[in-house]
């Protein structure tokens, strides 16, 4: 069977880029008025500017990326990180997949991810069995697939191994 490739969600990344870029432009535009404010407001404004600058850079990198962020084959999963080394996990080593409790802020979903729980290894016998060995997290917010659909695909692949 062919490998399944999942790319970044371009619409959400474009929205993040536009919003964070507008905040950066607004900060530069109102910078002279900021000098007459209190020191606390100046520090918070600079911190927000730096955060929005990193957010716009990250979303821009996701917008121009042509490589997949996640690849699922019959034998393993490859998680491609934007700023780190790629991670590969074999299905033989995986015990199960769980969806993290979605973080909500006033009814708005903020994050959602799939946790990969590994089978117990003989090296880790000193660990308690009630705490599963969490190997990696698949961040589904930036992918172009819904979390439940991806979880169904992963569980089907896990059953076939």
C-alpha positions in Angstrom: 0.0 0.0 0.0 1.1 3.5 -0.7 2.4 5.8 2.0 0.0 8.4 3.3 1.4 12.0 3.5 -0.2 14.8 5.5 0.8 18.4 4.9 0.2 21.6 6.8 -3.2 23.3 6.8 -2.5 26.3 4.6 -5.7 28.2 5.5 -5.0 28.2 9.3 -1.4 29.0 8.7 -2.3 31.9 6.4 -4.7 33.2 9.1 -2.0 33.0 11.8 0.5 34.7 9.5 -1.9 37.6 8.7 -3.0 38.2 12.3 0.6 38.0 13.7 1.9 40.2 10.9 -0.8 42.8 11.5 0.1 42.9 15.2 3.8 43.4 14.3 2.9 46.3 11.9 0.6 47.8 14.6 3.5 47.7 17.1 5.8 49.5 14.8 3.2 52.0 13.8 2.3 52.9 17.5 5.9 52.6 18.8 6.3 56.4 19.4 3.0 56.5 21.5 4.3 53.6 23.5 7.2 55.6 24.8 4.8 57.7 26.9 3.3 54.7 28.7 4.4 53.0 31.9 7.4 50.6 32.0 5.1 47.6 32.5 3.1 48.3 29.3 6.4 48.9 27.4 7.8 45.5 28.5 4.6 43.6 27.8 4.3 45.3 24.4 7.8 44.3 23.5 7.2 40.7 24.6 4.0 40.5 22.6 5.9 41.9 19.5 8.6 39.3 19.8 6.0 36.5 20.2 4.0 37.7 17.2 7.3 38.0 15.2 8.1 34.4 15.9 4.5 33.4 15.2 4.6 35.1 11.8 8.0 33.5 11.0 6.8 30.0 12.0 3.6 30.3 10.0 5.4 31.7 7.0 7.8 28.7 7.1 4.7 26.4 7.2 3.1 28.2 4.3 6.1 27.8 2.0 6.8 24.2 3.1 6.2 21.6 0.3 7.3 18.5 2.3 4.8 16.6 4.4 4.6 17.0 8.1 3.5 13.4 8.7 4.0 10.2 6.7 2.2 6.9 7.6 3.4 3.7 5.9 2.5 0.1 6.7 5.5 -0.4 9.0 6.2 3.0 10.6 5.2 6.6 11.2 7.6 9.5 10.3 6.9 12.8 12.0 8.7 15.7 10.2 9.4 18.6 12.5 9.9 22.1 11.1 12.8 23.0 13.3 14.1 19.6 14.6 15.2 16.3 13.4 12.7 13.9 11.9 11.3 11.1 14.1 10.4 7.6 13.0 8.4 5.2 15.1 7.7 1.6 14.1 4.2 0.2 14.5 5.6 -2.9 16.3 6.8 -0.6 19.1 3.5 1.1 19.6 1.1 0.0 22.3 -1.8 2.4 21.5 -2.7 5.9 20.4 -4.6 8.4 22.6 -6.0 11.8 22.0 -5.0 14.4 24.5 -7.7 16.2 26.4 -8.4 19.1 24.1 -7.5 22.4 25.7 -10.4 24.8 25.6 -10.6 28.4 26.4 -14.2 29.6 26.8 -15.5 27.0 24.4 -12.8 27.6 21.7 -10.5 24.6 21.0 -6.9 25.7 21.3 -4.8 22.5 21.0 -5.4 18.9 20.0 -2.8 16.2 19.7 -2.4 12.5 19.4 -0.1 10.8 21.9 1.9 7.7 20.8 2.3 5.3 23.7 5.0 2.7 23.4 5.0 -0.9 24.6 6.9 -1.6 27.8 10.6 -2.3 27.2 12.7 -4.6 29.3 15.1 -1.7 29.9 12.3 0.3 31.6 11.1 -2.4 34.1 11.9 -0.1 37.0 9.2 2.3 35.8 5.7 1.8 37.1 3.2 0.3 34.6 0.6 2.8 35.5 2.6 5.5 33.8 2.8 4.7 30.0 6.0 5.5 28.1 5.1 8.5 25.9 7.4 8.6 22.9 6.1 11.3 20.6 3.2 13.6 20.0 1.5 14.2 16.7 0.3 17.8 16.7 -2.9 17.7 14.6 -3.7 21.4 14.8 -1.4 22.2 11.9 -2.2 19.2 9.7 -4.8 19.1 6.9 -6.8 16.3 8.5 -9.1 16.1 11.5 -7.9 14.4 14.7 -10.6 11.7 14.7 -9.9 10.8 11.1 -6.2 10.5 11.7 -6.7 8.5 14.8 -8.9 6.1 12.9 -6.2 5.6 10.2 -3.5 5.1 12.8 -5.6 2.5 14.8 -6.4 0.6 11.5 -2.7 0.5 10.7 -1.9 -0.6 14.2 -4.4 -3.5 14.0 -2.9 -4.7 10.7 0.6 -5.0 12.2 
